Amino acid sequence: MTAPFEPPPEDDFDPGEADYLPPDDEDYPPPSAYTPLSGGDEPNVEAPLSENLEAMVGKAVLKRIQKEADAIAEAKWAEILTPELYARLEAAAAARLLAQLEISLANPEPEPEPPAEPELVFGSVEEFVRERIAPVYRREVIEGTSRNWCTQWWKHAEAISRLEALWRAWERLRLDPSTGMSVWWRDHADHHMAQLFDPEGTFKACSVRSGHAGGDFAIVPLPTEPAPSSMFPDMRLSPESAPTAASPHKEGNN
C-alpha cells in the first residue's frame, strides 16, 4: 500500500534547490499584465456587444408587450362599445359640430380686401404724351419727311383714342419688370405711332409748321348712313324690350 504524499516542511524549502525558476528577462511580462478570466474558465465578452444585445432584447420585449396591450385594449373596447354607447357618442359629436357651426355663422371670417389698384404715374393722356411720348419717341416730323404730326393732336378723335390706349397699356405693362416694356413698344407704341405718323392718316392736313388744319382743310369723317333699327338692337336694353333682329337678307328683300 502506497503511503500518502506529504509536502516537506516549510523550513526545509531551499530556493536554490528548485528545479526551474523563470529567468529575470524583460521579454516576460509581469504577472499583472495578464487579464484574468471572468466566471471561472469563460473569457470576457466585449462591453459594446453586450450593450447591443441588451438593446435588441429590450426592443423585442417592448414590441411584444405593445402587441399584447393592443389586443387587450381592442377586446376591452369591443366589450364596452355597446350600441347604446355608440349612439350617445354619435349624438355628442353631432351636437359639438352643430355648436361649432353656430359659432362660425355668428362670427364669420371677414372677406379679404381686394388688392388696391396701383397708383397711376401720369394723371391724364395729355400729361403722358407731353412727358413720356414726346421726349422718348423722337422722330423727324417736319415738312419733307414721311411722317405727319399735329401739335394740337387733342383736336383729333382718332389721336386721342390711340394715345389714350398707349397710356393705359403703359400704366399696366410697367408693372411687369421682365418683358412689360418690350411688349408695350412692340405691340402698342410702334403700332399706334406708325398709324398716327402716316401721311395719309389723321394728321394728313396738319403740319408742325402750319399747325392744326381747320375749316375746309380738315379731314371729314367717313360717310355713313344709319342702319335699320331692327338689324342692330341696343345690347344695353333688356331682352324683353329689345326688338328682334331681322335677317339682313329679309331686310334687303323688303
C-alpha positions in Angstrom: 0.0 0.0 0.0 1.4 3.4 -1.1 1.8 6.0 1.6 0.1 9.4 1.2 2.1 12.3 -0.2 3.2 14.7 2.5 4.7 18.1 1.5 8.0 18.9 3.0 8.1 21.3 5.9 8.3 25.0 5.0 11.5 25.3 7.0 13.2 22.7 4.8 12.4 24.6 1.4 15.5 25.9 -0.3 15.0 28.2 -3.3 18.5 27.2 -4.6 17.4 23.6 -5.0 14.3 24.4 -7.2 14.3 22.5 -10.5 13.4 25.7 -12.5 13.0 29.4 -11.9 11.9 31.8 -14.8 14.8 34.0 -15.8 14.9 37.6 -14.9 14.2 38.8 -18.5 12.3 41.7 -19.9 10.7 39.5 -22.6 8.5 38.0 -20.0 5.7 40.4 -18.9 4.9 40.8 -15.3 2.0 38.8 -13.8 -0.1 42.0 -13.6 -0.1 42.2 -17.4 -2.2 39.0 -17.8 -6.0 39.5 -17.9 -7.8 37.3 -15.5 -10.6 35.1 -16.7 -14.1 36.0 -15.5 -16.6 33.4 -14.4 -14.0 30.7 -14.0 -12.9 29.2 -17.3 -15.1 31.5 -19.6 -13.4 34.5 -21.5 -14.6 38.1 -21.1 -17.3 39.4 -23.6 -16.7 42.9 -25.0 -18.9 45.6 -23.5 -20.3 47.1 -26.7 -21.5 43.8 -28.0 -23.2 43.2 -24.7 -25.0 46.6 -24.8 -26.2 46.0 -28.3 -27.7 42.6 -27.4 -29.4 44.1 -24.4 -30.9 46.9 -26.6 -32.2 44.4 -29.1 -33.8 42.3 -26.4 -35.3 45.4 -24.9 -36.9 46.4 -28.2 -38.3 42.9 -28.8 -39.8 42.8 -25.4 -41.4 46.2 -25.7 -42.8 45.3 -29.1 -44.3 42.1 -27.8 -45.8 44.0 -24.8 -47.3 46.6 -27.1 -48.9 44.0 -29.3 -50.4 42.2 -26.3 -51.7 45.6 -24.9 -53.3 46.5 -28.2 -55.1 43.1 -28.3 -56.3 43.6 -24.8 -57.5 47.2 -25.5 -59.3 46.2 -28.7 -61.1 43.4 -26.8 -62.0 45.7 -24.0 -63.2 48.4 -26.4 -65.4 45.9 -28.2 -66.9 44.9 -24.9 -67.5 48.5 -23.7 -68.8 49.9 -27.0 -72.4 48.8 -26.9 -75.0 50.1 -29.4 -76.3 52.5 -26.7 -72.9 54.0 -26.0 -72.2 54.3 -29.7 -75.5 56.2 -30.2 -74.6 58.5 -27.3 -71.1 59.2 -28.8 -72.6 59.9 -32.2 -75.2 62.4 -30.7 -72.4 64.1 -28.7 -70.3 64.5 -31.8 -73.2 65.9 -33.8 -74.0 68.4 -31.1 -70.4 69.6 -31.0 -70.3 70.1 -34.7 -73.6 72.0 -34.6 -72.2 74.3 -31.9 -69.1 75.0 -33.9 -71.2 75.7 -36.9 -73.4 78.2 -35.0 -70.2 80.0 -33.7 -68.9 80.2 -37.2 -72.1 81.6 -38.5 -72.3 84.1 -35.7 -68.7 85.3 -36.2 -68.0 84.9 -39.9 -64.5 85.5 -41.1 -64.0 88.8 -42.8 -63.6 88.6 -46.6 -60.2 89.5 -47.8 -60.0 93.0 -49.2 -59.2 93.2 -52.9 -55.7 94.4 -53.7 -55.5 98.1 -54.2 -55.2 99.4 -57.7 -51.6 100.7 -58.4 -51.4 104.5 -58.5 -51.1 106.0 -61.9 -47.8 107.5 -62.9 -49.5 110.0 -65.3 -52.7 111.7 -64.4 -54.0 112.1 -67.9 -53.3 111.2 -71.5 -52.2 114.8 -72.2 -49.6 114.5 -69.4 -48.5 111.1 -70.8 -48.0 112.5 -74.3 -46.2 115.6 -73.1 -43.9 113.9 -70.6 -43.5 110.4 -72.0 -44.2 110.1 -75.7 -42.7 113.4 -76.8 -39.4 113.0 -75.0 -38.7 109.4 -75.8 -40.4 108.8 -79.2 -38.3 111.2 -81.2 -38.9 111.4 -84.9 -38.5 113.9 -87.7 -41.9 115.4 -88.3 -41.0 118.5 -90.3 -42.1 119.1 -93.9 -40.4 116.9 -96.4 -40.4 113.8 -94.2 -42.6 110.8 -94.5 -44.2 111.5 -91.1 -47.0 113.9 -90.2 -47.8 115.2 -86.8 -50.2 117.7 -85.3 -49.1 119.8 -82.3 -52.8 120.0 -81.4 -53.3 116.2 -81.5 -56.1 116.6 -78.9 -58.3 118.0 -81.7 -58.3 114.6 -83.5 -60.6 112.0 -82.1 -58.5 109.1 -83.5 -55.3 110.6 -82.0 -57.0 110.9 -78.6 -58.2 107.3 -78.7 -54.9 105.8 -79.8 -52.8 107.8 -77.4 -55.1 107.1 -74.5 -54.8 103.4 -75.4 -51.0 103.8 -75.3 -51.2 105.4 -71.9 -53.4 102.8 -70.4 -51.3 100.0 -71.8 -48.1 101.6 -70.5 -49.5 102.0 -66.9 -50.4 98.3 -66.9 -47.3 96.8 -68.5 -44.9 98.9 -66.5 -45.8 96.7 -63.6 -44.2 93.7 -65.3 -40.4 94.1 -64.6 -39.3 91.4 -67.1 -40.9 92.0 -70.5 -43.6 94.6 -69.9 -41.9 97.5 -71.6 -40.8 95.3 -74.5 -44.3 94.2 -75.1 -45.5 97.8 -74.8 -43.1 99.0 -77.5 -43.6 96.1 -79.9 -47.4 95.6 -79.6 -48.6 99.1 -78.7 -46.3 102.0 -79.2 -44.8 101.1 -82.6 -48.2 100.1 -84.0 -50.2 103.2 -82.9 -47.5 105.7 -83.6 -46.9 104.4 -87.1 -50.6 104.9 -87.8 -50.5 108.5 -86.4 -47.4 109.3 -88.4 -48.9 108.0 -91.6 -49.0 110.9 -94.2 -52.4 109.6 -95.2 -53.6 109.3 -91.6 -55.4 111.5 -89.2 -52.7 114.3 -89.4 -52.8 114.5 -93.2 -53.9 118.1 -93.4 -51.8 119.2 -90.4 -48.2 120.0 -90.1 -45.7 121.1 -87.4 -45.1 124.4 -89.2 -48.7 125.3 -90.1 -50.3 123.7 -87.1 -53.7 122.2 -87.0 -55.7 122.4 -90.2 -59.3 123.5 -89.6 -62.2 124.6 -91.7 -62.1 123.4 -95.3 -58.8 121.7 -94.8 -60.0 119.4 -92.0 -60.4 115.7 -92.9 -64.1 114.9 -92.8 -65.5 111.8 -91.0 -66.1 108.7 -93.1 -69.5 108.9 -94.8 -72.1 106.6 -93.3 -75.9 106.1 -93.3 -77.9 104.8 -90.3 -78.7 101.1 -90.5 -82.3 99.8 -89.9 -83.0 99.8 -86.2 -84.1 96.1 -86.3 -80.6 94.9 -87.5 -78.6 96.1 -84.6 -80.7 96.2 -81.4 -79.3 98.1 -78.4 -77.5 95.5 -76.3 -77.9 97.6 -73.2 -81.6 97.0 -73.2 -83.2 94.0 -71.5 -84.0 91.1 -73.9 -87.8 91.7 -73.4 -87.6 95.3 -74.5 -85.1 94.9 -77.3 -86.6 94.5 -80.8 -86.0 91.2 -82.6 -83.1 91.4 -85.1 -84.2 90.6 -88.6 -82.1 88.8 -91.1 -80.1 91.1 -93.5 -81.4 89.1 -96.4 -85.0 89.7 -95.4 -84.3 93.4 -94.9 -82.9 93.6 -98.4 -85.8 91.7 -99.9 -88.2 94.2 -98.4 
